[in-house]
Amino acid sequence: TVGYWFVDCRCHGIDVTWFSLGDGSNSGNYYIQSVGDPLSPILARPFYDVVGQNQSSLLAAFPNEIEGDIQVTTSSEMHSAAVQLRRNLNRGCGSRIDLVGGYRFLRYREGLTIREHLNSTAVTGAVAVGTIIDVYDSFATENNFHGGEIGISTQIDRECWSLDLLAKVALGDMRQEVRIDGSTEIVVPSQTPLLSSGGLLALPTNIGAYSQHDFAVIPELNVNLHYALAEHIGITAGYSVLWVTELVRTGDQIDSQINTTQLPANGGTLTGAARPAPVLTNTSMWTQGLTLGVTWKY
């Protein structure tokens, strides 16, 4: 946060604030492998089969039939910037109250990818020994908020100590984007690899890019305690909480009801219900944080 007073009486000023959270490349991942021998674990991805009207699963590893692995990778990041004007409403001995208001931008993005690598080990069966199948599902979401913001800032000074309280709320438009992609590659020994559109949860019926606009609210509260080490230098510790409404997140966009007729391994031709379907489900999210820093006032 950078601030500037337009006049010496500190009645009118401007603040510019920016923050960034998360790890856009890799916030978390999960990996498991099974070699498919008689004592190895069974790996499977569950779904609801709308054709058979029952719970089912896609095998990734099964003793004496399939060896394989599953890797799940997630990512998330949030960025926000605000430009606010500040006007003093009241000040007395050791305290002041300011009105703040201006423009706010916020972006929140998430990514989820699921990869399966399968190798057929069954001597007898419909799939030839040594057949390799790679299944890929990808879900990505992006939320961009533009709106106006208004709030109250209070400062209380007691000798070397000071307490800052900032409560504000932003109202505006949230543009939500969802991108779904999937593919399956089947490599049969001595044959040309076959690459098809669609994995398991991402199939032709929901693959694509989707967007919509919604009205969103972003309340925020900041509490900071300062201690002055010298006339212009101090240290600070604080707590912040931010609530964002009308977000699309990757996990909420997964439709686990699958029409198995369009699976690449089954030929990929849809017959019956168009599932999975694009969802575009909204949710809200809390973000909390602790801060430690150094302040310089001039």
Order of alpha helices (4+ residues) and beta strands (2+ residues): beta-beta-beta-beta-beta-beta-beta-beta-beta-beta-beta-beta-beta
